[in-house]
Amino acid sequence: MTAGDEPQRRWVLLGASNLTRGLATAVAIAQRTHRTPIDLMAALGNGRSYGWYARLLGRGLPGILDCGLWRDLAARAKLPTSALLTDIGNDVMYGAAVAEILEWVEACLARLAKVDAEVVVTGLPLVNLPRLGPIRFQAFRRLFFPRNRDSLAQVTERCLAVDAGVRGLAERFGATFVEPRAAWYGLDPIHYRRSQWRAAWQEILLRDAAQSGDRSREADNDYESVSSLDHSVASWLRTQFWLPEERWLFGIAQRRRQPSVVLDDATRISLY
């Protein structure tokens, strides 16, 4: 393929830290799956909120609902579209009300319905709640959400309510709901272990393949031939330098025209 090839498929990815960490894997899966240039649009970032402006270590990003992805999605040529909503649990820890979080998720699903997207939604990592315990929960809360003062019981109650609401919204909008697996996590109760990135993202993004419980050797070989980047630290680092349309560093606005990068196969990556 040449750099002049036009994308024939679009992926819209919405999430926070898990998506940021696994972006290279997700891009590789998209390339392997379609064998054609992809127009990949992603609103992501460590600590990202669906509805609120979020700061982390001096960096600020608008809420996913307020970013430029939606403007560009409406303006670009219509293509067959796959979409993902993940990392919804951040907003529970930020203190957003259950109803507010569900309104944000519903708004995203409604916007994606307008472009006839095939949507996957991941649930919250409820499987980890019973294993947390008060001491581990306190350590987790102080490390990732230092402003949060909720108890484990309060967080558990709200996570259960949000997860149930998200399940209902997925059913209402005809989206596929994926329940995270315990095997994807280690001591960290919200982030996939690096050794599980491939398994997790394959199951999330390739639902048909996941239903069979295993993939053929030929498919695995195809995956390796295209996606060695997701097992490479250098390739992971490369994705960390792909800049979003808009962010703030220590109060200074930074803007970059999108797409942020065009890959060798003419896949275009736009970040927001």
C-alpha positions in Angstrom: 0.0 0.0 0.0 1.0 3.6 -0.5 0.6 6.7 1.6 -2.0 7.8 -0.9 -4.4 4.9 -0.2 -7.6 6.0 1.5 -8.9 4.3 4.6 -11.7 1.9 4.0 -12.7 1.3 7.6 -12.9 3.5 10.7 -12.3 2.6 14.4 -13.4 5.0 17.2 -11.8 4.1 20.5 -12.8 5.9 23.8 -11.0 5.2 27.0 -8.3 6.1 29.5 -5.2 4.4 30.8 -5.8 0.9 29.7 -6.5 2.1 26.2 -3.4 4.4 26.3 -1.2 1.5 27.4 -2.7 -0.8 24.8 -2.9 1.5 21.9 -0.2 -0.1 19.9 -1.9 -3.5 20.3 -5.3 -2.1 19.3 -3.8 -0.5 16.2 -2.1 -3.8 15.2 -5.4 -5.7 15.7 -7.2 -3.2 13.4 -4.5 -3.6 10.7 -4.5 -7.3 10.9 -8.3 -7.6 10.9 -9.0 -5.5 7.9 -5.9 -5.6 5.8 -6.7 -2.1 4.5 -5.8 1.4 5.7 -7.8 2.3 8.9 -9.0 5.7 10.0 -8.5 5.3 13.7 -9.8 8.0 16.0 -9.1 7.7 19.7 -10.0 9.9 22.7 -7.8 8.5 25.4 -5.2 9.4 28.1 -4.2 8.4 31.5 -6.8 9.5 34.0 -9.3 10.5 31.3 -12.8 11.3 32.2 -15.8 10.9 30.0 -17.4 14.2 31.1 -14.9 16.3 33.1 -11.7 18.0 32.4 -9.0 15.8 33.9 -5.5 16.7 35.2 -2.7 14.3 35.9 0.9 15.2 36.6 0.6 18.6 35.1 -1.2 17.4 31.9 -4.9 18.3 31.3 -7.4 16.8 28.8 -11.0 17.8 28.1 -13.7 15.3 28.8 -14.2 12.7 26.1 -17.7 14.2 25.3 -16.2 17.6 24.9 -13.2 16.7 22.7 -12.8 17.4 19.0 -13.2 13.8 18.0 -17.0 14.2 17.6 -16.6 17.3 15.3 -14.1 15.5 13.1 -16.2 12.3 13.0 -19.2 14.2 11.8 -17.1 16.0 9.1 -15.3 13.0 7.7 -16.6 10.7 4.9 -18.8 8.0 6.3 -17.1 4.6 6.5 -18.0 1.2 8.1 -17.2 1.9 11.7 -16.2 -0.1 14.8 -16.2 1.6 18.2 -15.1 0.9 21.7 -16.1 2.5 25.1 -13.8 1.3 27.9 -12.2 2.6 31.2 -15.5 3.9 32.4 -14.7 3.3 36.1 -12.4 6.3 36.4 -15.4 8.6 36.8 -16.6 6.6 39.8 -13.3 7.3 41.5 -13.5 11.0 40.5 -16.7 11.2 42.4 -19.2 11.7 39.6 -22.7 10.7 40.4 -23.9 7.3 38.9 -26.7 9.1 36.9 -24.1 11.5 35.5 -21.7 8.8 34.4 -24.5 6.9 32.7 -25.6 10.1 30.9 -22.1 10.5 29.5 -22.0 6.9 28.3 -25.5 7.2 26.8 -24.4 10.4 24.9 -21.4 8.6 23.4 -23.5 5.6 22.4 -26.1 8.0 20.8 -23.5 9.8 18.8 -22.0 6.5 17.6 -25.4 5.3 16.6 -25.7 8.2 14.2 -22.7 6.8 12.2 -24.1 3.2 12.4 -21.0 2.0 14.4 -20.7 -1.5 15.7 -19.9 -0.9 19.3 -18.2 -2.8 22.1 -18.5 -1.6 25.7 -16.4 -3.0 28.5 -17.7 -3.3 32.0 -16.0 -2.2 35.2 -13.5 -4.6 36.8 -15.9 -5.8 39.4 -14.1 -9.1 39.6 -11.4 -7.3 41.6 -13.6 -5.7 44.2 -13.9 -8.7 46.5 -10.2 -9.2 46.4 -9.2 -5.6 47.3 -9.6 -5.5 51.0 -9.4 -2.2 53.0 -5.6 -2.0 53.1 -5.1 -2.7 49.4 -8.0 -0.4 48.5 -6.5 2.5 50.5 -3.1 2.1 48.8 -4.8 2.0 45.4 -7.0 5.0 46.1 -4.1 7.1 47.4 -1.9 6.2 44.4 -4.3 6.7 41.6 -7.0 9.0 43.0 -5.5 10.9 45.9 -8.5 13.3 46.2 -11.0 10.6 46.6 -12.2 10.0 50.2 -14.8 7.3 49.6 -14.8 4.0 51.5 -14.4 0.6 49.8 -18.1 0.0 50.5 -19.1 3.3 48.9 -17.0 2.6 45.8 -18.3 -0.9 45.5 -21.9 0.2 45.6 -21.4 2.9 43.0 -19.3 0.6 40.7 -22.1 -2.0 40.8 -24.7 0.6 39.9 -22.6 2.0 37.1 -21.8 -1.4 35.7 -25.5 -2.4 35.8 -26.4 0.8 34.0 -23.8 0.4 31.4 -25.0 -3.2 30.7 -28.5 -1.8 30.2 -27.3 0.9 27.9 -25.3 -1.6 25.8 -28.4 -3.7 25.4 -30.5 -0.8 24.5 -28.1 0.5 21.8 -27.4 -3.0 20.5 -23.7 -2.9 21.6 -21.7 -5.9 22.7 -20.9 -5.9 26.4 -17.5 -7.4 27.5 -17.0 -8.4 31.1 -13.3 -8.0 32.1 -11.6 -11.3 33.2 -9.7 -11.7 36.5 -6.7 -13.1 34.6 -6.1 -9.7 32.9 -5.2 -8.1 36.2 -2.4 -8.5 38.8 -1.9 -6.5 42.0 -3.1 -3.4 40.2 -6.9 -3.7 40.2 -7.7 -1.5 37.2 -4.9 -1.9 34.7 -4.3 -4.9 32.5 -1.0 -6.6 33.1 1.4 -6.1 30.1 1.6 -9.9 29.7 -2.2 -9.9 29.1 -2.5 -7.0 26.7 -2.7 -9.2 23.7 -5.3 -11.6 25.2 -7.4 -8.8 26.6 -7.5 -6.7 23.5 -8.1 -9.6 21.2 -11.1 -10.6 23.3 -12.4 -7.0 23.5 -11.9 -6.1 19.9 -12.3 -9.4 18.1 -15.5 -10.8 19.5 -16.1 -13.3 16.8 -12.6 -14.9 17.3 -13.1 -14.8 21.1 -16.4 -16.8 20.9 -14.5 -19.8 19.6 -12.2 -19.8 22.7 -9.1 -20.2 20.6 -7.7 -18.9 17.4 -6.1 -20.8 14.5 -2.4 -21.0 14.2 -2.7 -19.3 10.8 -4.5 -16.4 12.5 -1.9 -16.2 15.2 0.9 -16.1 12.6 -0.9 -13.3 10.8 -1.1 -11.4 14.0 2.6 -11.8 14.7 3.5 -10.7 11.2 1.7 -7.5 11.5 1.7 -6.7 15.2 5.2 -7.3 16.6 5.0 -3.7 17.8 2.7 -4.5 20.7 5.4 -6.7 22.2 8.1 -4.2 21.7 8.9 -1.6 24.3 10.2 0.7 21.5 6.9 0.5 19.6 5.0 1.1 22.8 7.2 4.2 23.4 6.5 5.4 19.9 2.7 5.6 20.6 3.4 7.7 23.7 4.8 10.5 21.5 1.7 10.6 19.3 0.2 13.9 20.3 -3.5 14.7 20.7 -5.4 17.6 19.1 -5.5 19.5 22.4 -4.0 19.2 25.8 -2.6 21.4 28.5 0.8 21.0 30.1 1.2 23.0 33.4 -1.5 25.4 32.2 0.0 25.9 28.7 -2.2 24.9 25.8 -0.7 22.6 23.2 -2.5 21.9 19.9 -1.7 19.5 17.0 -3.5 19.1 13.8 -4.9 15.6 13.2 -4.2 12.9 12.0 -1.3 12.9 14.5 0.5 10.2 12.5 0.2 8.2 9.2 1.6 4.6 9.3 3.4 2.8 6.5 0.2 1.1 5.4 -1.6 4.5 5.2 -3.5 3.9 8.5 -4.2 7.3 10.0 -4.2 7.9 13.7 -6.1 10.8 15.1 -5.9 11.5 18.9 -8.1 13.7 21.0 
